């Protein structure tokens, strides 16, 4: 999702929530700022999502799922509770599935495989498109060397940069 979700040598820089929020905002737009989502911790996002499924669906176009995290579809938000599976004891961990059993936040890595986190899958469809196809659409987004070279068309064409497409 533009330049917000990118790798940093498979190691967190303790800013996962901020990176995921920026990525979600890039795709969804400023309407997410008007939500009641707490902006403090990964686990708090999941607590809010569980309490507000209608707003989660309406604003974020996500719904809670029982899918195993390594099978989460592209664009799913995966939240590990505090201390769960090596996540921060204070904030937990949040990441966005990019396919192939990997996810990104403030770093990119294979999805943890040690317990079940809370998973929120897209309630609308995602279609993978290449970086070249994205460029041909005239958007300002790019998939540079530090970015994951997977691009998506989001929800019938509502997303970041020119509000039509986003790169993860």
Rosetta blueprint (number, residue, H / E / L):
1 X L
2 X L
3 X L
4 X L
5 X L
6 X E
7 X L
8 X L
9 X L
10 X L
11 X L
12 X L
13 X L
14 X L
15 X L
16 X H
17 X H
18 X H
19 X H
20 X H
21 X H
22 X H
23 X H
24 X H
25 X H
26 X H
27 X H
28 X H
29 X L
30 X H
31 X H
32 X H
33 X H
34 X H
35 X L
36 X L
37 X L
38 X L
39 X L
40 X L
41 X L
42 X H
43 X H
44 X H
45 X H
46 X H
47 X H
48 X H
49 X H
50 X H
51 X H
52 X L
53 X H
54 X H
55 X H
56 X H
57 X H
58 X H
59 X H
60 X H
61 X L
62 X E
63 X E
64 X E
65 X E
66 X L
67 X L
68 X L
69 X H
70 X H
71 X H
72 X L
73 X L
74 X L
75 X L
76 X L
77 X E
78 X E
79 X E
80 X E
81 X L
82 X L
83 X L
84 X H
85 X H
86 X H
87 X L
88 X E
89 X L
90 X L
91 X L
92 X E
93 X E
94 X E
95 X E
96 X E
97 X E
98 X E
99 X E
100 X L
101 X L
102 X E
103 X E
104 X E
105 X L
106 X L
107 X L
108 X E
109 X E
110 X E
111 X L
112 X L
113 X L
114 X L
115 X L
116 X L
117 X L
118 X E
119 X E
120 X E
121 X E
122 X E
123 X L
124 X L
125 X L
126 X E
127 X E
128 X E
129 X E
130 X L
131 X H
132 X H
133 X H
134 X H
135 X H
136 X H
137 X L
138 X L
139 X L
140 X L
141 X L
142 X L
143 X L
144 X L
145 X L
146 X L
147 X E
148 X L
149 X L
150 X L
151 X E
152 X E
153 X E
154 X E
155 X L
156 X L
157 X L
158 X L
159 X L
160 X L
161 X L
162 X L
163 X L
164 X L
165 X E
166 X E
167 X E
168 X L
